[in-house]
Amino acid sequence: MKRVVSVSLGSSKRDKKVEAEFFGERFVIERIGTDGDLRRFAELLQQLDGKVDALCFGGMDIWIRCGKRKYALREAVKLAQLVKQTPVVDGSGLKDTMEREAIHWLQRNGIVDFSNRKVLLVSAIDRFGMAEEFWELGADLRVGDLVFGLGIPMLIRSRRVYEILGSILLPLIVQLPISWIYPTGKEQEKIKPKFEGFYLWAEVIAGDFLLIRKHLPVTSSRYQAPLRGKIVLTNTTTKEDVELLRQLGISLLVTTTPELDGRTFGTNVMEGVIVAHLQRRPDEITRDDYMMALGKLGWQPNVRKLND
């Protein structure tokens, strides 16, 4: 039986362990949150190194991308270098393949027509594949990296402006502590209603669920269900998250990763499953390899109706 473990900077309250079958093999899949404790994160990596088939970084990216440029987060790279034997993944391989295909699958099957659809993508540097496909399909895309990453109330509409800003800011941002740009530990348990107008503008809200959740209008005084009729495209949702979205009025929830015992895991976990199956290091696996593996799994996005 293969074992894939996601070590996360996130809250331990979101931990989960399941057994599942992929590629005709049995897998134990586990998510271990460290409540924002980098030292504990490092200790777990070293304890599990050589004892599991894949180690997955949760709550942080190792690599982010803007345009044709790729950047490494300083803190994440230092942690990854602690692992000497087990392959390490952060989900970027599937963000560049599976998440791109998810958008086209929804379009092909008539579930969501993204042409001219108002789309809020909470972070494009984290979901660069999604961003590029939304732009290609003619969506009215607004990128929320400044809003959800830095707290600056400004959405970016232009692809060119986004890439210029990225080339200026990202060499500086990748030097910052992870906790400054992404909710970690107990911060993941909090919702601070803010930027309500951005949520209300969008017809589709896409990207990392913890960033989507971060400022949800849960105390909106204007509407009982302020997000009525909207679509959310994401993953890493728990049963509690789904109920929250239902109460807010979300019409359709689409998750790009499979649901296992009521939980959808992150792209890092599914990438770990593929790496463990192929028994190759991530830098040896191509886009075509990922797509062939997804084809063997019979993968398709999960589409769940929450409200009429």
PyMOL commands that set and color helices and strands:
alter all, ss='L'
color gray80, all
select helices_A, chain A and resi 12-14+38-48+74-80+92-95+98-108+128-136+145-150+159-173+178-180+186-189+196-201+209-214+239-247+267-278+282-284+287-297
alter helices_A, ss='H'
color red, helices_A
select strands_A, chain A and resi 2-8+16-22+25-33+54-58+63-66+69-72+88-89+118-121+140-143+204-206+231-234+252-255+259-260+263-264+302-305
alter strands_A, ss='S'
color yellow, strands_A
deselect
rebuild
show_as cartoon
